[in-house]
Amino acid sequence: MRAIEQELFTTGFVERYRADEENAGVDGLPPGEGAFLPCSFWLCDALEAIGRHDEAVALFERLLGVGNDLGLFAEEYDPAAGRMVGNFPQAFTHLAVITTAHRLSGLPAPKGHAPAAPA
C-alpha cells in the first residue's frame, strides 16, 4: 500500500505504472498517460480491506465525480486537463465501480458467490 501511495498515487488518482521518460518503453506510448481508473477504484478496495474505510469512501466519491452526466467512465483520466481519455465507455472501469460500491456498502456477497477478494 505504501509503495502504491508513494509511487503511483499522483494528483488523487492511481497510475498503472510510472508513465515518465524513464519508463517510456514499457508500452511504446509517450510519457504522460492518464491515471488508470480501474487502479484508482482498486485502491479504494485495498483501503477498505485494511480498515481505512473513511479514506476509501472519500476516494470513491471523488472518483465517481469524474464520470460523465450518465455515470459513464473511460479507462483513464487526465487530471491536468480534467477529462477522461482512452477507450470510452470502458467496461473494465465500470466493473471496478460496481465491485467497489458493493465492497464499501458492507453487504454480503450474493448467495452462491464467493466474496470478491481485494484487488
Phi and psi in radians as a Rosetta constraint file:
Dihedral C 1 N 2 CA 2 C 2 CIRCULARHARMONIC -1.066 0.35
Dihedral N 2 CA 2 C 2 N 3 CIRCULARHARMONIC -0.732 0.35
Dihedral C 2 N 3 CA 3 C 3 CIRCULARHARMONIC -1.097 0.35
Dihedral N 3 CA 3 C 3 N 4 CIRCULARHARMONIC -0.751 0.35
Dihedral C 3 N 4 CA 4 C 4 CIRCULARHARMONIC -1.102 0.35
Dihedral N 4 CA 4 C 4 N 5 CIRCULARHARMONIC -0.824 0.35
Dihedral C 4 N 5 CA 5 C 5 CIRCULARHARMONIC -1.124 0.35
Dihedral N 5 CA 5 C 5 N 6 CIRCULARHARMONIC -0.619 0.35
Dihedral C 5 N 6 CA 6 C 6 CIRCULARHARMONIC -1.438 0.35
Dihedral N 6 CA 6 C 6 N 7 CIRCULARHARMONIC -0.669 0.35
Dihedral C 6 N 7 CA 7 C 7 CIRCULARHARMONIC -1.718 0.35
Dihedral N 7 CA 7 C 7 N 8 CIRCULARHARMONIC -0.610 0.35
Dihedral C 7 N 8 CA 8 C 8 CIRCULARHARMONIC -2.013 0.35
Dihedral N 8 CA 8 C 8 N 9 CIRCULARHARMONIC -0.255 0.35
Dihedral C 8 N 9 CA 9 C 9 CIRCULARHARMONIC -1.586 0.35
Dihedral N 9 CA 9 C 9 N 10 CIRCULARHARMONIC 1.690 0.35
Dihedral C 9 N 10 CA 10 C 10 CIRCULARHARMONIC -2.197 0.35
Dihedral N 10 CA 10 C 10 N 11 CIRCULARHARMONIC 2.535 0.35
Dihedral C 10 N 11 CA 11 C 11 CIRCULARHARMONIC 0.867 0.35
Dihedral N 11 CA 11 C 11 N 12 CIRCULARHARMONIC 0.542 0.35
Dihedral C 11 N 12 CA 12 C 12 CIRCULARHARMONIC 1.439 0.35
Dihedral N 12 CA 12 C 12 N 13 CIRCULARHARMONIC 0.197 0.35
Dihedral C 12 N 13 CA 13 C 13 CIRCULARHARMONIC -2.423 0.35
Dihedral N 13 CA 13 C 13 N 14 CIRCULARHARMONIC 2.811 0.35
Dihedral C 13 N 14 CA 14 C 14 CIRCULARHARMONIC -1.798 0.35
Dihedral N 14 CA 14 C 14 N 15 CIRCULARHARMONIC 2.293 0.35
Dihedral C 14 N 15 CA 15 C 15 CIRCULARHARMONIC -1.542 0.35
Dihedral N 15 CA 15 C 15 N 16 CIRCULARHARMONIC 2.662 0.35
Dihedral C 15 N 16 CA 16 C 16 CIRCULARHARMONIC -1.137 0.35
Dihedral N 16 CA 16 C 16 N 17 CIRCULARHARMONIC -0.715 0.35
Dihedral C 16 N 17 CA 17 C 17 CIRCULARHARMONIC -2.755 0.35
Dihedral N 17 CA 17 C 17 N 18 CIRCULARHARMONIC 2.944 0.35
Dihedral C 17 N 18 CA 18 C 18 CIRCULARHARMONIC -1.236 0.35
Dihedral N 18 CA 18 C 18 N 19 CIRCULARHARMONIC 1.873 0.35
Dihedral C 18 N 19 CA 19 C 19 CIRCULARHARMONIC -1.594 0.35
Dihedral N 19 CA 19 C 19 N 20 CIRCULARHARMONIC 1.195 0.35
Dihedral C 19 N 20 CA 20 C 20 CIRCULARHARMONIC -2.120 0.35
Dihedral N 20 CA 20 C 20 N 21 CIRCULARHARMONIC -3.094 0.35
Dihedral C 20 N 21 CA 21 C 21 CIRCULARHARMONIC -0.995 0.35
Dihedral N 21 CA 21 C 21 N 22 CIRCULARHARMONIC -0.707 0.35
Dihedral C 21 N 22 CA 22 C 22 CIRCULARHARMONIC -1.076 0.35
Dihedral N 22 CA 22 C 22 N 23 CIRCULARHARMONIC -0.556 0.35
Dihedral C 22 N 23 CA 23 C 23 CIRCULARHARMONIC -1.906 0.35
Dihedral N 23 CA 23 C 23 N 24 CIRCULARHARMONIC 0.349 0.35
Dihedral C 23 N 24 CA 24 C 24 CIRCULARHARMONIC -1.033 0.35
Dihedral N 24 CA 24 C 24 N 25 CIRCULARHARMONIC -0.500 0.35
Dihedral C 24 N 25 CA 25 C 25 CIRCULARHARMONIC -1.429 0.35
Dihedral N 25 CA 25 C 25 N 26 CIRCULARHARMONIC -0.049 0.35
Dihedral C 25 N 26 CA 26 C 26 CIRCULARHARMONIC -1.033 0.35
Dihedral N 26 CA 26 C 26 N 27 CIRCULARHARMONIC -0.826 0.35
Dihedral C 26 N 27 CA 27 C 27 CIRCULARHARMONIC -2.252 0.35
Dihedral N 27 CA 27 C 27 N 28 CIRCULARHARMONIC 0.114 0.35
Dihedral C 27 N 28 CA 28 C 28 CIRCULARHARMONIC 1.416 0.35
Dihedral N 28 CA 28 C 28 N 29 CIRCULARHARMONIC 0.013 0.35
Dihedral C 28 N 29 CA 29 C 29 CIRCULARHARMONIC -1.636 0.35
Dihedral N 29 CA 29 C 29 N 30 CIRCULARHARMONIC 2.676 0.35
Dihedral C 29 N 30 CA 30 C 30 CIRCULARHARMONIC -1.190 0.35
Dihedral N 30 CA 30 C 30 N 31 CIRCULARHARMONIC 2.753 0.35
Dihedral C 30 N 31 CA 31 C 31 CIRCULARHARMONIC -1.022 0.35
Dihedral N 31 CA 31 C 31 N 32 CIRCULARHARMONIC 2.710 0.35
Dihedral C 31 N 32 CA 32 C 32 CIRCULARHARMONIC 1.806 0.35
Dihedral N 32 CA 32 C 32 N 33 CIRCULARHARMONIC 0.309 0.35
Dihedral C 32 N 33 CA 33 C 33 CIRCULARHARMONIC -0.979 0.35
Dihedral N 33 CA 33 C 33 N 34 CIRCULARHARMONIC 2.611 0.35
Dihedral C 33 N 34 CA 34 C 34 CIRCULARHARMONIC -1.225 0.35
Dihedral N 34 CA 34 C 34 N 35 CIRCULARHARMONIC 2.912 0.35
Dihedral C 34 N 35 CA 35 C 35 CIRCULARHARMONIC -1.180 0.35
Dihedral N 35 CA 35 C 35 N 36 CIRCULARHARMONIC 2.469 0.35
Dihedral C 35 N 36 CA 36 C 36 CIRCULARHARMONIC -1.519 0.35
Dihedral N 36 CA 36 C 36 N 37 CIRCULARHARMONIC 1.934 0.35
Dihedral C 36 N 37 CA 37 C 37 CIRCULARHARMONIC -1.044 0.35
Dihedral N 37 CA 37 C 37 N 38 CIRCULARHARMONIC -0.718 0.35
Dihedral C 37 N 38 CA 38 C 38 CIRCULARHARMONIC -0.986 0.35
Dihedral N 38 CA 38 C 38 N 39 CIRCULARHARMONIC -0.716 0.35
Dihedral C 38 N 39 CA 39 C 39 CIRCULARHARMONIC -1.080 0.35
Dihedral N 39 CA 39 C 39 N 40 CIRCULARHARMONIC -0.626 0.35
Dihedral C 39 N 40 CA 40 C 40 CIRCULARHARMONIC -1.163 0.35
Dihedral N 40 CA 40 C 40 N 41 CIRCULARHARMONIC -0.712 0.35
Dihedral C 40 N 41 CA 41 C 41 CIRCULARHARMONIC -1.191 0.35
Dihedral N 41 CA 41 C 41 N 42 CIRCULARHARMONIC -0.630 0.35
Dihedral C 41 N 42 CA 42 C 42 CIRCULARHARMONIC -1.111 0.35
Dihedral N 42 CA 42 C 42 N 43 CIRCULARHARMONIC -0.572 0.35
Dihedral C 42 N 43 CA 43 C 43 CIRCULARHARMONIC -1.099 0.35
Dihedral N 43 CA 43 C 43 N 44 CIRCULARHARMONIC -0.683 0.35
Dihedral C 43 N 44 CA 44 C 44 CIRCULARHARMONIC -0.986 0.35
Dihedral N 44 CA 44 C 44 N 45 CIRCULARHARMONIC -0.799 0.35
Dihedral C 44 N 45 CA 45 C 45 CIRCULARHARMONIC -1.040 0.35
Dihedral N 45 CA 45 C 45 N 46 CIRCULARHARMONIC -0.787 0.35
Dihedral C 45 N 46 CA 46 C 46 CIRCULARHARMONIC -1.156 0.35
Dihedral N 46 CA 46 C 46 N 47 CIRCULARHARMONIC -0.714 0.35
Dihedral C 46 N 47 CA 47 C 47 CIRCULARHARMONIC -1.045 0.35
Dihedral N 47 CA 47 C 47 N 48 CIRCULARHARMONIC -0.746 0.35
Dihedral C 47 N 48 CA 48 C 48 CIRCULARHARMONIC -1.111 0.35
Dihedral N 48 CA 48 C 48 N 49 CIRCULARHARMONIC -0.724 0.35
Dihedral C 48 N 49 CA 49 C 49 CIRCULARHARMONIC -1.119 0.35
Dihedral N 49 CA 49 C 49 N 50 CIRCULARHARMONIC -0.488 0.35
Dihedral C 49 N 50 CA 50 C 50 CIRCULARHARMONIC -1.777 0.35
Dihedral N 50 CA 50 C 50 N 51 CIRCULARHARMONIC 0.250 0.35
Dihedral C 50 N 51 CA 51 C 51 CIRCULARHARMONIC 1.514 0.35
Dihedral N 51 CA 51 C 51 N 52 CIRCULARHARMONIC 0.224 0.35
Dihedral C 51 N 52 CA 52 C 52 CIRCULARHARMONIC -1.715 0.35
Dihedral N 52 CA 52 C 52 N 53 CIRCULARHARMONIC 1.022 0.35
Dihedral C 52 N 53 CA 53 C 53 CIRCULARHARMONIC -1.011 0.35
Dihedral N 53 CA 53 C 53 N 54 CIRCULARHARMONIC -0.850 0.35
Dihedral C 53 N 54 CA 54 C 54 CIRCULARHARMONIC -1.059 0.35
Dihedral N 54 CA 54 C 54 N 55 CIRCULARHARMONIC -0.698 0.35
Dihedral C 54 N 55 CA 55 C 55 CIRCULARHARMONIC -1.158 0.35
Dihedral N 55 CA 55 C 55 N 56 CIRCULARHARMONIC -0.701 0.35
Dihedral C 55 N 56 CA 56 C 56 CIRCULARHARMONIC -1.081 0.35
Dihedral N 56 CA 56 C 56 N 57 CIRCULARHARMONIC -0.795 0.35
Dihedral C 56 N 57 CA 57 C 57 CIRCULARHARMONIC -1.139 0.35
Dihedral N 57 CA 57 C 57 N 58 CIRCULARHARMONIC -0.747 0.35
Dihedral C 57 N 58 CA 58 C 58 CIRCULARHARMONIC -1.077 0.35
Dihedral N 58 CA 58 C 58 N 59 CIRCULARHARMONIC -0.775 0.35
Dihedral C 58 N 59 CA 59 C 59 CIRCULARHARMONIC -1.132 0.35
Dihedral N 59 CA 59 C 59 N 60 CIRCULARHARMONIC -0.772 0.35
Dihedral C 59 N 60 CA 60 C 60 CIRCULARHARMONIC -1.016 0.35
Dihedral N 60 CA 60 C 60 N 61 CIRCULARHARMONIC -0.810 0.35
Dihedral C 60 N 61 CA 61 C 61 CIRCULARHARMONIC -1.115 0.35
Dihedral N 61 CA 61 C 61 N 62 CIRCULARHARMONIC -0.670 0.35
Dihedral C 61 N 62 CA 62 C 62 CIRCULARHARMONIC -1.144 0.35
Dihedral N 62 CA 62 C 62 N 63 CIRCULARHARMONIC -0.712 0.35
Dihedral C 62 N 63 CA 63 C 63 CIRCULARHARMONIC -1.115 0.35
Dihedral N 63 CA 63 C 63 N 64 CIRCULARHARMONIC -0.730 0.35
Dihedral C 63 N 64 CA 64 C 64 CIRCULARHARMONIC -1.033 0.35
Dihedral N 64 CA 64 C 64 N 65 CIRCULARHARMONIC -0.531 0.35
Dihedral C 64 N 65 CA 65 C 65 CIRCULARHARMONIC -1.172 0.35
Dihedral N 65 CA 65 C 65 N 66 CIRCULARHARMONIC -0.255 0.35
Dihedral C 65 N 66 CA 66 C 66 CIRCULARHARMONIC -1.611 0.35
Dihedral N 66 CA 66 C 66 N 67 CIRCULARHARMONIC -0.105 0.35
Dihedral C 66 N 67 CA 67 C 67 CIRCULARHARMONIC -1.160 0.35
Dihedral N 67 CA 67 C 67 N 68 CIRCULARHARMONIC 2.828 0.35
Dihedral C 67 N 68 CA 68 C 68 CIRCULARHARMONIC -1.399 0.35
Dihedral N 68 CA 68 C 68 N 69 CIRCULARHARMONIC -3.038 0.35
Dihedral C 68 N 69 CA 69 C 69 CIRCULARHARMONIC -1.148 0.35
Dihedral N 69 CA 69 C 69 N 70 CIRCULARHARMONIC -0.256 0.35
Dihedral C 69 N 70 CA 70 C 70 CIRCULARHARMONIC -1.755 0.35
Dihedral N 70 CA 70 C 70 N 71 CIRCULARHARMONIC 0.039 0.35
Dihedral C 70 N 71 CA 71 C 71 CIRCULARHARMONIC 1.364 0.35
Dihedral N 71 CA 71 C 71 N 72 CIRCULARHARMONIC 0.395 0.35
Dihedral C 71 N 72 CA 72 C 72 CIRCULARHARMONIC -1.669 0.35
Dihedral N 72 CA 72 C 72 N 73 CIRCULARHARMONIC 2.643 0.35
Dihedral C 72 N 73 CA 73 C 73 CIRCULARHARMONIC -2.268 0.35
Dihedral N 73 CA 73 C 73 N 74 CIRCULARHARMONIC 2.611 0.35
Dihedral C 73 N 74 CA 74 C 74 CIRCULARHARMONIC -1.546 0.35
Dihedral N 74 CA 74 C 74 N 75 CIRCULARHARMONIC -3.026 0.35
Dihedral C 74 N 75 CA 75 C 75 CIRCULARHARMONIC -1.452 0.35
Dihedral N 75 CA 75 C 75 N 76 CIRCULARHARMONIC -0.428 0.35
Dihedral C 75 N 76 CA 76 C 76 CIRCULARHARMONIC -2.336 0.35
Dihedral N 76 CA 76 C 76 N 77 CIRCULARHARMONIC 2.834 0.35
Dihedral C 76 N 77 CA 77 C 77 CIRCULARHARMONIC -2.346 0.35
Dihedral N 77 CA 77 C 77 N 78 CIRCULARHARMONIC 2.318 0.35
Dihedral C 77 N 78 CA 78 C 78 CIRCULARHARMONIC -1.748 0.35
Dihedral N 78 CA 78 C 78 N 79 CIRCULARHARMONIC 1.748 0.35
Dihedral C 78 N 79 CA 79 C 79 CIRCULARHARMONIC -1.101 0.35
Dihedral N 79 CA 79 C 79 N 80 CIRCULARHARMONIC -0.584 0.35
Dihedral C 79 N 80 CA 80 C 80 CIRCULARHARMONIC -1.144 0.35
Dihedral N 80 CA 80 C 80 N 81 CIRCULARHARMONIC -0.711 0.35
Dihedral C 80 N 81 CA 81 C 81 CIRCULARHARMONIC -1.563 0.35
Dihedral N 81 CA 81 C 81 N 82 CIRCULARHARMONIC -0.258 0.35
Dihedral C 81 N 82 CA 82 C 82 CIRCULARHARMONIC 1.179 0.35
Dihedral N 82 CA 82 C 82 N 83 CIRCULARHARMONIC 0.662 0.35
Dihedral C 82 N 83 CA 83 C 83 CIRCULARHARMONIC -2.565 0.35
Dihedral N 83 CA 83 C 83 N 84 CIRCULARHARMONIC 2.728 0.35
Dihedral C 83 N 84 CA 84 C 84 CIRCULARHARMONIC -1.340 0.35
Dihedral N 84 CA 84 C 84 N 85 CIRCULARHARMONIC 2.561 0.35
Dihedral C 84 N 85 CA 85 C 85 CIRCULARHARMONIC -2.397 0.35
Dihedral N 85 CA 85 C 85 N 86 CIRCULARHARMONIC 2.861 0.35
Dihedral C 85 N 86 CA 86 C 86 CIRCULARHARMONIC 1.558 0.35
Dihedral N 86 CA 86 C 86 N 87 CIRCULARHARMONIC -2.871 0.35
Dihedral C 86 N 87 CA 87 C 87 CIRCULARHARMONIC -1.053 0.35
Dihedral N 87 CA 87 C 87 N 88 CIRCULARHARMONIC 2.327 0.35
Dihedral C 87 N 88 CA 88 C 88 CIRCULARHARMONIC -2.512 0.35
Dihedral N 88 CA 88 C 88 N 89 CIRCULARHARMONIC 2.344 0.35
Dihedral C 88 N 89 CA 89 C 89 CIRCULARHARMONIC -1.244 0.35
Dihedral N 89 CA 89 C 89 N 90 CIRCULARHARMONIC 2.746 0.35
Dihedral C 89 N 90 CA 90 C 90 CIRCULARHARMONIC -2.003 0.35
Dihedral N 90 CA 90 C 90 N 91 CIRCULARHARMONIC 1.954 0.35
Dihedral C 90 N 91 CA 91 C 91 CIRCULARHARMONIC -1.060 0.35
Dihedral N 91 CA 91 C 91 N 92 CIRCULARHARMONIC -0.630 0.35
Dihedral C 91 N 92 CA 92 C 92 CIRCULARHARMONIC -1.027 0.35
Dihedral N 92 CA 92 C 92 N 93 CIRCULARHARMONIC -0.740 0.35
Dihedral C 92 N 93 CA 93 C 93 CIRCULARHARMONIC -1.162 0.35
Dihedral N 93 CA 93 C 93 N 94 CIRCULARHARMONIC -0.758 0.35
Dihedral C 93 N 94 CA 94 C 94 CIRCULARHARMONIC -1.128 0.35
Dihedral N 94 CA 94 C 94 N 95 CIRCULARHARMONIC -0.617 0.35
Dihedral C 94 N 95 CA 95 C 95 CIRCULARHARMONIC -1.097 0.35
Dihedral N 95 CA 95 C 95 N 96 CIRCULARHARMONIC -0.717 0.35
Dihedral C 95 N 96 CA 96 C 96 CIRCULARHARMONIC -1.124 0.35
Dihedral N 96 CA 96 C 96 N 97 CIRCULARHARMONIC -0.695 0.35
Dihedral C 96 N 97 CA 97 C 97 CIRCULARHARMONIC -1.040 0.35
Dihedral N 97 CA 97 C 97 N 98 CIRCULARHARMONIC -0.850 0.35
Dihedral C 97 N 98 CA 98 C 98 CIRCULARHARMONIC -1.128 0.35
Dihedral N 98 CA 98 C 98 N 99 CIRCULARHARMONIC -0.794 0.35
Dihedral C 98 N 99 CA 99 C 99 CIRCULARHARMONIC -1.071 0.35
Dihedral N 99 CA 99 C 99 N 100 CIRCULARHARMONIC -0.783 0.35
Dihedral C 99 N 100 CA 100 C 100 CIRCULARHARMONIC -1.167 0.35
Dihedral N 100 CA 100 C 100 N 101 CIRCULARHARMONIC -0.738 0.35
Dihedral C 100 N 101 CA 101 C 101 CIRCULARHARMONIC -1.028 0.35
Dihedral N 101 CA 101 C 101 N 102 CIRCULARHARMONIC -0.763 0.35
Dihedral C 101 N 102 CA 102 C 102 CIRCULARHARMONIC -1.126 0.35
Dihedral N 102 CA 102 C 102 N 103 CIRCULARHARMONIC -0.796 0.35
Dihedral C 102 N 103 CA 103 C 103 CIRCULARHARMONIC -1.074 0.35
Dihedral N 103 CA 103 C 103 N 104 CIRCULARHARMONIC -0.745 0.35
Dihedral C 103 N 104 CA 104 C 104 CIRCULARHARMONIC -1.257 0.35
Dihedral N 104 CA 104 C 104 N 105 CIRCULARHARMONIC -0.384 0.35
Dihedral C 104 N 105 CA 105 C 105 CIRCULARHARMONIC -1.216 0.35
Dihedral N 105 CA 105 C 105 N 106 CIRCULARHARMONIC -0.415 0.35
Dihedral C 105 N 106 CA 106 C 106 CIRCULARHARMONIC 1.400 0.35
Dihedral N 106 CA 106 C 106 N 107 CIRCULARHARMONIC 0.048 0.35
Dihedral C 106 N 107 CA 107 C 107 CIRCULARHARMONIC -1.280 0.35
Dihedral N 107 CA 107 C 107 N 108 CIRCULARHARMONIC 2.583 0.35
Dihedral C 107 N 108 CA 108 C 108 CIRCULARHARMONIC -1.240 0.35
Dihedral N 108 CA 108 C 108 N 109 CIRCULARHARMONIC 2.800 0.35
Dihedral C 108 N 109 CA 109 C 109 CIRCULARHARMONIC -1.135 0.35
Dihedral N 109 CA 109 C 109 N 110 CIRCULARHARMONIC 2.588 0.35
Dihedral C 109 N 110 CA 110 C 110 CIRCULARHARMONIC -1.025 0.35
Dihedral N 110 CA 110 C 110 N 111 CIRCULARHARMONIC 2.645 0.35
Dihedral C 110 N 111 CA 111 C 111 CIRCULARHARMONIC -0.983 0.35
Dihedral N 111 CA 111 C 111 N 112 CIRCULARHARMONIC 2.424 0.35
Dihedral C 111 N 112 CA 112 C 112 CIRCULARHARMONIC 1.485 0.35
Dihedral N 112 CA 112 C 112 N 113 CIRCULARHARMONIC -0.018 0.35
Dihedral C 112 N 113 CA 113 C 113 CIRCULARHARMONIC -2.104 0.35
Dihedral N 113 CA 113 C 113 N 114 CIRCULARHARMONIC 2.357 0.35
Dihedral C 113 N 114 CA 114 C 114 CIRCULARHARMONIC -1.266 0.35
Dihedral N 114 CA 114 C 114 N 115 CIRCULARHARMONIC 2.567 0.35
Dihedral C 114 N 115 CA 115 C 115 CIRCULARHARMONIC -1.053 0.35
Dihedral N 115 CA 115 C 115 N 116 CIRCULARHARMONIC 2.484 0.35
Dihedral C 115 N 116 CA 116 C 116 CIRCULARHARMONIC -1.192 0.35
Dihedral N 116 CA 116 C 116 N 117 CIRCULARHARMONIC 2.332 0.35
Dihedral C 116 N 117 CA 117 C 117 CIRCULARHARMONIC -1.397 0.35
Dihedral N 117 CA 117 C 117 N 118 CIRCULARHARMONIC 2.522 0.35
Dihedral C 117 N 118 CA 118 C 118 CIRCULARHARMONIC -1.042 0.35
Dihedral N 118 CA 118 C 118 N 119 CIRCULARHARMONIC 2.535 0.35
